[in-house]
Amino acid sequence: MFVLRPALILSLGMSLSVSTAWAEKADRDKPMQIEADTMRHDEAKQLTQFTGSVVAMKGTLVLRAARMEVQQDAHGQQIARLWAAPRERVFFRQKREGLNEFTEGEAETVTYDNQADVVTLTQRAEVRILRGTQVADQLTGHQIVFNNSTEVMTVDGQVQGQSGNGQRVRAVLTPRQKPADATPTTPAVKLRSSTQMQTPVPDNKKP
């Protein structure tokens, strides 16, 4: 876990919901560009499969995975599903709207719904908010969902089963620094003029 100071460190139960500004809204209408080692397209099923060092870019959105499938419906809407190689995780990164900040994270599987503008990270999911190059916030859980339409992120844990494997939601949230001009300053001392001159009293004459 990152050590961030000052920070609010949370170890929560099964769910955490955060409302904030997320992705660049223009990304939704950008074309998706994909690179991979191999590609297979099934016209009847409207399904395109990519394998081997897959890199997908859509505006500021960047996804990297071992395998990816893009399913298109009759209306031309697309849903992309990505899988990591064994013992690895899919990488996700996107710029935040109107800020010099980025959201990035990893999970074993990632789903991107272009129509709903929702990104879902599942299994060993982790998300970091970067302000510039510095990690500000960090969240981990079983599943993390970015709804860019409603600007809400939800983090869910996993109930511990008989196998003993469970995952609680954990978050490290760093307060934003106040602008320098917002720092309180000491008020200037006001001087009051006098119309009379007073002669200092020697120390040995003071009562």
C-alpha positions in Angstrom: 0.0 0.0 0.0 1.2 3.5 -0.8 2.0 5.7 2.2 0.5 9.1 1.6 0.5 11.9 4.1 -1.7 13.7 5.0 -4.2 11.0 4.0 -7.5 9.4 5.1 -7.0 5.6 5.1 -10.2 3.6 4.9 -10.7 -0.2 5.3 -14.3 -0.6 4.4 -16.8 -3.5 4.3 -18.2 -4.6 1.0 -18.9 -1.4 -1.0 -17.8 2.2 -1.5 -19.4 4.7 -3.8 -17.7 8.0 -4.8 -19.2 10.8 -6.9 -16.7 12.9 -8.8 -15.7 14.1 -12.3 -14.1 11.2 -14.2 -13.2 10.7 -17.9 -12.7 13.1 -20.7 -16.3 13.3 -22.2 -14.9 13.6 -25.7 -13.4 10.1 -25.5 -16.8 8.5 -26.0 -17.1 9.7 -29.6 -13.6 9.0 -30.6 -12.8 5.9 -32.8 -11.1 3.0 -31.1 -7.7 2.1 -32.5 -6.4 -1.5 -31.7 -3.1 -3.2 -32.1 -2.5 -6.9 -31.6 -0.5 -9.9 -32.8 -3.5 -11.5 -34.4 -7.2 -10.6 -35.3 -10.2 -12.7 -36.2 -13.6 -11.2 -37.3 -16.9 -13.1 -37.4 -19.3 -11.1 -39.5 -22.3 -13.2 -38.7 -21.8 -12.8 -35.0 -20.4 -9.2 -35.3 -17.6 -10.3 -33.1 -13.9 -9.3 -33.5 -11.2 -11.0 -31.5 -7.7 -9.7 -30.8 -4.9 -11.7 -29.2 -1.3 -11.1 -28.2 -0.1 -7.8 -26.6 -3.3 -6.0 -27.3 -3.3 -2.2 -27.0 -6.6 -0.3 -27.5 -6.8 3.5 -27.6 -9.9 5.7 -27.7 -9.0 9.4 -27.2 -7.2 9.5 -23.8 -8.4 6.0 -22.9 -5.7 3.4 -23.1 -6.2 -0.4 -22.5 -3.5 -3.1 -22.5 -4.3 -6.8 -22.3 -3.4 -10.3 -23.5 -6.8 -10.8 -25.3 -9.7 -8.6 -26.3 -13.1 -9.2 -27.9 -15.3 -6.4 -29.4 -19.0 -7.3 -29.7 -21.2 -5.0 -31.9 -25.0 -5.1 -31.9 -27.4 -4.2 -34.7 -27.4 -0.6 -33.8 -23.6 -0.3 -34.0 -23.0 -0.1 -30.3 -19.8 -1.9 -29.0 -18.8 -3.6 -25.9 -15.1 -4.5 -25.4 -14.0 -7.2 -23.1 -10.4 -7.7 -22.1 -8.5 -10.5 -20.3 -5.0 -10.6 -18.8 -2.4 -13.3 -19.2 -2.1 -15.7 -16.2 -0.9 -14.0 -13.0 -1.1 -10.6 -14.7 -3.7 -7.9 -15.0 -5.2 -5.7 -17.7 -4.0 -2.1 -17.6 -6.4 0.9 -17.8 -5.6 4.6 -18.0 -7.7 7.7 -18.9 -7.5 11.5 -18.4 -10.0 13.2 -16.1 -12.3 15.8 -17.5 -10.9 19.4 -17.2 -8.1 18.4 -14.8 -4.4 17.6 -15.1 -5.2 14.3 -13.5 -5.4 10.7 -14.7 -7.2 7.6 -13.6 -5.3 4.3 -14.0 -5.6 0.8 -12.7 -5.4 -2.9 -13.2 -7.7 -6.0 -13.0 -7.8 -9.5 -14.3 -10.7 -8.6 -16.6 -12.0 -5.3 -17.9 -15.2 -4.5 -19.8 -15.8 -1.2 -21.6 -19.4 -0.4 -22.7 -19.2 2.4 -25.3 -22.9 3.2 -25.3 -23.3 3.4 -21.5 -19.8 4.9 -21.2 -19.0 2.5 -18.3 -15.7 0.8 -17.5 -15.8 -2.3 -15.2 -12.6 -3.8 -13.6 -13.1 -7.2 -12.0 -10.9 -9.5 -9.9 -7.9 -8.0 -8.0 -9.1 -4.6 -9.1 -7.0 -1.6 -8.3 -7.4 2.1 -9.2 -5.1 5.1 -8.7 -5.9 8.8 -9.2 -2.8 10.7 -10.3 -2.5 14.5 -9.8 0.2 15.3 -12.3 2.7 12.5 -11.7 1.9 11.9 -8.0 -0.5 9.2 -6.7 -3.2 11.0 -4.8 -6.0 8.4 -4.2 -5.8 4.6 -4.3 -8.7 2.1 -4.2 -8.7 -1.7 -4.3 -11.6 -4.2 -4.3 -13.0 -7.2 -6.1 -14.8 -5.0 -8.7 -14.6 -1.3 -9.6 -17.1 0.3 -11.9 -16.6 3.8 -13.5 -19.9 5.2 -14.8 -18.7 8.3 -16.8 -22.3 9.3 -17.6 -23.4 9.7 -13.9 -19.8 10.5 -12.7 -20.0 7.8 -10.0 -17.4 5.2 -9.2 -18.5 2.1 -7.2 -16.0 -0.3 -5.5 -17.3 -3.7 -4.3 -15.6 -6.3 -2.1 -15.9 -10.1 -2.3 -17.6 -12.2 0.4 -15.2 -14.7 2.0 -16.2 -18.2 1.0 -15.3 -21.7 2.1 -12.0 -21.4 0.2 -11.1 -18.6 2.6 -10.6 -16.1 -0.3 -12.2 -12.8 0.3 -11.4 -9.2 -0.6 -12.4 -6.1 1.4 -12.6 -2.6 -0.1 -9.6 -0.5 0.8 -9.0 3.2 0.0 -6.3 5.8 0.5 -7.8 9.3 -0.1 -5.5 12.3 0.0 -7.0 15.8 0.7 -6.5 18.3 -2.0 -3.9 21.0 -1.2 -5.4 24.5 -0.8 -4.1 27.2 -3.2 -1.2 29.3 -1.9 -3.3 32.5 -1.8 -5.9 30.7 0.4 -3.4 30.5 3.3 -4.5 32.7 6.2 -2.1 35.6 6.8 -1.4 37.5 10.0 -3.2 40.9 9.9 -0.9 43.9 9.9 -0.5 45.8 13.1 -2.3 49.1 13.0 -0.5 52.1 14.5 -2.4 54.9 16.3 -0.9 58.4 16.2 -0.6 60.5 19.3 -0.6 64.3 19.6 1.7 64.4 22.7 5.3 63.6 23.1 6.0 61.4 26.2 9.4 61.2 27.8 10.4 57.6 28.6 10.6 57.0 32.3 14.0 55.5 33.5 13.8 52.0 34.9 14.8 53.1 38.4 11.9 55.7 38.5 9.2 53.2 37.5 6.8 52.3 40.4 
